[in-house]
Amino acid sequence: MTDLYAVIGNPIEHSKSPLIHAAFARQTGQDIRYERILGDLEGFEDDVARFFAAGGAGLNVTVPFKVRAHHLADSLSQRACDAGAVNTLLPAAGGLLGDNTDGVGLVRDLGCNHLFSLSGARILLLGAGGAVHGVLGPLLAAQPQRLVIANRTASKALELAKDMASSGPVLGCGLDQLSGRRFDLIINGTAAGLEAKVPEIPDDCLAEGGCTYDMLYSSEPTPFVTWGRAHGAARALDGLGMLVEQAAESFRLWRGVRPDTASVIEALRTA
């Protein structure tokens, strides 16, 4: 029997998740169907209930529903609790289990696909919204030397750093407080690139040999990838690998097998 999975969001027609999970299924011999669901902005919870009532086996959740999925879930993984958001739902004893695979997707892309060692690194994380919430826990678990969250509104970064203080060496500040600091890795977790902009950070805050990473991805270099190249980044990376890696973690949760991601990332790059 073919098991049904889907991704729900609004908008959703751009999602590459059906392509990714179809490739995972072929690779691992899993009998699944994976669809897109345009979520109703007013009736997201009803959409989820209908999907699982109809026999749905698992659901990915994307913008703008991740926080609502967190509230909807009957139980939460620790990483979903840390993130305050859910991007993966699956049936479990007592209802729906909510998980968040974004952070592990980022860490696996950096560590496994790009061989960047997070341990001991000086990391700058730009933004304090949902994308940053989702990756903080796994980044701190990788034991960086320090992690600085910088945001245009400093109070949001300070509050987030305070919430995560027990997880590792994390500080918060405003973008205007970065002068004189150097980082081995700068991660853009803002949506500035959607408006063809980059966060206003000092030109010299990337350490020699350092890397930049944009959590957004595009068929063309994103504005932050372009910034990284212009400012001497050893590697200026986008978030396509993170997208595939977080999908692989969802697939593992649902099917009990972890697919190979390198071939899928390469195929998407080529396409």
C-alpha positions as CSV (number, residue, x, y, z in Angstrom):
1,M,0.0,0.0,0.0
2,T,1.3,3.4,-1.0
3,D,1.7,5.8,2.0
4,L,0.8,9.4,1.6
5,Y,2.9,12.3,2.6
6,A,2.8,16.0,1.9
7,V,4.1,19.5,2.5
8,I,1.7,22.3,3.6
9,G,2.4,26.0,3.2
10,N,1.2,29.2,1.7
11,P,2.5,29.8,-1.0
12,I,3.5,26.2,-1.8
13,E,3.8,25.9,-5.6
14,H,7.5,26.6,-5.5
15,S,8.3,23.8,-3.1
16,K,10.9,21.3,-4.2
17,S,9.9,18.9,-1.4
18,P,7.9,16.5,-3.7
19,L,11.0,16.2,-6.0
20,I,13.3,15.6,-3.1
21,H,11.1,12.9,-1.4
22,A,10.4,11.2,-4.7
23,A,14.1,10.9,-5.2
24,F,14.6,9.5,-1.7
25,A,11.8,7.0,-2.2
26,R,13.3,5.7,-5.5
27,Q,16.7,5.4,-3.9
28,T,15.5,3.5,-0.8
29,G,12.8,1.5,-2.4
30,Q,10.0,3.1,-0.3
31,D,6.4,3.0,-1.6
32,I,5.2,6.6,-1.0
33,R,3.4,9.4,-2.7
34,Y,4.3,13.0,-1.7
35,E,2.1,16.0,-2.5
36,R,1.8,19.8,-2.0
37,I,-1.1,21.3,0.0
38,L,-1.9,25.0,-0.2
39,G,-2.8,25.7,3.4
40,D,-5.7,27.9,4.3
41,L,-4.4,30.9,6.2
42,E,-7.5,30.8,8.4
43,G,-8.0,27.0,8.5
44,F,-4.6,25.4,8.7
45,E,-5.5,23.3,11.7
46,D,-8.5,21.9,9.8
47,D,-6.3,21.1,6.8
48,V,-3.9,19.1,9.0
49,A,-6.8,17.2,10.6
50,R,-8.3,16.3,7.2
51,F,-5.0,15.1,5.9
52,F,-4.3,12.7,8.8
53,A,-8.0,11.6,8.9
54,A,-7.7,10.6,5.3
55,G,-4.7,8.3,6.2
56,G,-1.8,10.7,5.8
57,A,1.4,9.2,7.2
58,G,3.4,12.3,7.7
59,L,3.4,16.0,6.9
60,N,6.1,18.7,6.4
61,V,5.1,22.2,7.4
62,T,6.6,25.4,5.9
63,V,6.0,29.1,6.0
64,P,3.8,30.5,7.5
65,F,2.6,27.6,9.6
66,K,5.5,26.3,11.6
67,V,4.6,28.1,14.9
68,R,1.0,27.0,14.5
69,A,2.1,23.5,14.0
70,H,4.0,23.7,17.2
71,H,0.8,24.6,19.1
72,L,-1.2,22.0,17.2
73,A,1.1,19.0,18.0
74,D,0.1,16.8,20.9
75,S,3.7,16.1,21.8
76,L,7.0,17.7,20.8
77,S,10.6,16.6,20.4
78,Q,13.3,18.4,22.3
79,R,14.5,20.2,19.2
80,A,10.9,21.3,18.4
81,C,10.6,22.7,22.0
82,D,13.9,24.5,21.6
83,A,12.9,25.9,18.2
84,G,9.4,26.9,19.2
85,A,8.4,25.7,15.7
86,V,7.5,22.5,14.0
87,N,8.3,21.5,10.4
88,T,7.6,17.8,10.6
89,L,4.4,16.1,11.9
90,L,3.9,12.3,12.3
91,P,1.3,10.2,14.0
92,A,2.3,8.9,17.4
93,A,0.7,7.4,20.5
94,G,-1.7,10.0,21.8
95,G,-1.9,12.1,18.7
96,L,0.6,14.0,16.5
97,L,4.3,14.3,17.3
98,G,5.9,17.6,16.2
99,D,9.6,17.7,15.3
100,N,11.9,20.3,13.8
101,T,14.6,19.1,11.4
102,D,15.9,22.5,10.2
103,G,18.8,22.7,12.6
104,V,20.1,19.2,11.9
105,G,19.7,20.0,8.2
106,L,22.0,23.0,8.5
107,V,24.5,21.2,10.7
108,R,24.7,18.2,8.4
109,D,25.0,20.3,5.3
110,L,27.9,22.3,6.8
111,G,29.6,19.3,8.4
112,C,29.0,16.4,6.0
113,N,28.7,18.1,2.6
114,H,31.1,21.0,3.1
115,L,33.4,19.6,5.7
116,F,33.2,22.7,7.9
117,S,34.1,22.0,11.5
118,L,31.7,23.9,13.8
119,S,33.5,22.7,16.9
120,G,35.6,25.7,18.2
121,A,34.3,28.0,15.5
122,R,33.4,31.6,16.0
123,I,29.9,31.9,14.5
124,L,27.8,34.9,13.6
125,L,24.0,34.2,13.1
126,L,22.1,37.0,11.5
127,G,18.5,37.5,12.5
128,A,16.3,36.5,15.4
129,G,13.2,35.2,13.6
130,G,11.8,31.7,13.1
131,A,14.6,30.5,10.9
132,V,17.2,31.3,13.5
133,H,15.1,29.8,16.4
134,G,15.0,26.5,14.4
135,V,18.8,26.1,14.1
136,L,20.2,27.5,17.3
137,G,20.0,24.3,19.4
138,P,21.8,22.1,16.9
139,L,24.5,24.8,16.2
140,L,25.2,25.1,19.9
141,A,25.3,21.3,20.3
142,A,28.2,21.3,17.8
143,Q,30.2,23.2,20.5
144,P,31.4,26.4,18.8
145,Q,33.8,28.6,20.6
146,R,31.1,31.2,20.6
147,L,27.9,32.0,18.8
148,V,26.7,35.6,18.4
149,I,23.1,36.4,17.3
150,A,22.9,39.8,15.7
151,N,19.7,41.4,14.7
152,R,18.5,44.9,13.6
153,T,16.4,45.0,16.7
154,A,19.0,44.1,19.4
155,S,16.4,43.3,22.1
156,K,15.2,40.3,20.1
157,A,18.7,38.9,19.8
158,L,19.4,39.5,23.5
159,E,16.1,37.7,24.5
160,L,16.9,34.7,22.2
161,A,20.4,34.5,23.5
162,K,19.1,34.5,27.1
163,D,16.6,31.8,26.3
164,M,19.4,29.6,24.9
165,A,22.2,30.4,27.4
166,S,22.1,27.0,29.1
167,S,22.8,25.3,25.7
168,G,26.2,26.9,25.1
169,P,28.3,30.1,24.6
170,V,25.7,32.4,23.0
171,L,25.5,36.2,23.0
172,G,23.0,38.6,21.5
173,C,23.6,42.1,20.0
174,G,22.5,44.6,17.4
175,L,23.9,44.7,13.9
176,D,25.5,48.0,14.8
177,Q,27.5,46.3,17.6
178,L,29.6,44.0,15.5
179,S,32.5,46.4,14.8
180,G,35.8,44.9,15.6
181,R,34.6,41.3,15.8
182,R,35.7,38.5,13.5
183,F,33.9,35.3,12.7
184,D,34.9,32.0,11.0
185,L,31.3,31.4,9.8
186,I,28.5,34.0,9.1
187,I,25.1,32.5,8.6
188,N,22.3,34.7,7.2
189,G,19.0,33.7,8.8
190,T,17.1,36.8,7.7
191,A,14.8,37.2,4.7
192,A,16.6,40.3,3.4
193,G,17.6,38.4,0.3
194,L,14.0,38.2,-0.8
195,E,14.2,42.0,-1.2
196,A,17.6,41.8,-2.9
197,K,19.3,43.1,0.3
198,V,21.8,41.9,2.8
199,P,22.0,42.7,6.5
200,E,24.1,45.7,7.4
201,I,27.2,44.2,8.9
202,P,30.8,45.4,8.9
203,D,32.8,44.7,5.8
204,D,35.6,43.2,7.8
205,C,33.7,40.9,10.2
206,L,34.6,37.7,8.2
207,A,37.8,36.2,9.4
208,E,40.5,35.3,6.9
209,G,39.6,31.9,5.5
210,G,36.1,32.2,6.8
211,C,32.8,31.0,5.2
212,T,29.4,32.5,4.6
213,Y,26.1,30.6,4.5
214,D,22.7,31.9,3.4
215,M,19.8,29.8,4.6
216,L,17.9,31.0,1.5
217,Y,18.6,29.4,-1.9
218,S,18.0,30.3,-5.5
219,S,19.0,29.2,-9.0
220,E,21.1,32.3,-9.1
221,P,23.6,33.4,-6.3
222,T,21.6,35.0,-3.5
223,P,22.6,38.6,-2.4
224,F,24.3,37.2,0.6
225,V,26.3,34.6,-1.4
226,T,27.4,37.5,-3.6
227,W,28.3,39.5,-0.5
228,G,30.4,36.5,0.8
229,R,32.3,36.2,-2.5
230,A,33.0,40.0,-2.6
231,H,34.3,39.9,1.0
232,G,36.8,37.1,0.6
233,A,34.8,34.1,1.8
234,A,36.7,30.8,1.3
235,R,33.2,29.4,0.5
236,A,30.0,31.3,0.0
237,L,27.2,28.8,0.4
238,D,23.4,28.9,0.0
239,G,20.7,26.8,1.7
240,L,19.9,24.2,-0.9
241,G,21.9,21.5,0.9
242,M,20.1,22.4,4.1
243,L,16.8,22.0,2.4
244,V,17.7,18.5,1.2
245,E,19.3,17.5,4.6
246,Q,16.3,18.6,6.6
247,A,14.1,16.7,4.2
248,A,16.3,13.6,4.7
249,E,15.8,13.8,8.5
250,S,12.0,14.0,8.0
251,F,12.2,11.0,5.7
252,R,14.2,9.1,8.4
253,L,11.6,9.9,11.0
254,W,8.8,8.7,8.8
255,R,10.4,5.7,7.1
256,G,13.2,4.6,9.5
257,V,15.9,4.9,6.8
258,R,18.2,7.8,6.0
259,P,18.6,8.4,2.2
260,D,21.8,9.6,0.6
261,T,21.6,13.3,0.0
262,A,24.6,14.1,-2.2
263,S,23.1,12.8,-5.4
264,V,19.9,14.6,-4.7
265,I,21.6,17.9,-4.1
266,E,23.7,17.5,-7.2
267,A,20.5,16.7,-9.3
268,L,18.8,19.9,-8.0
269,R,21.9,22.0,-8.7
270,T,22.0,20.6,-12.2
271,A,18.3,21.2,-12.8
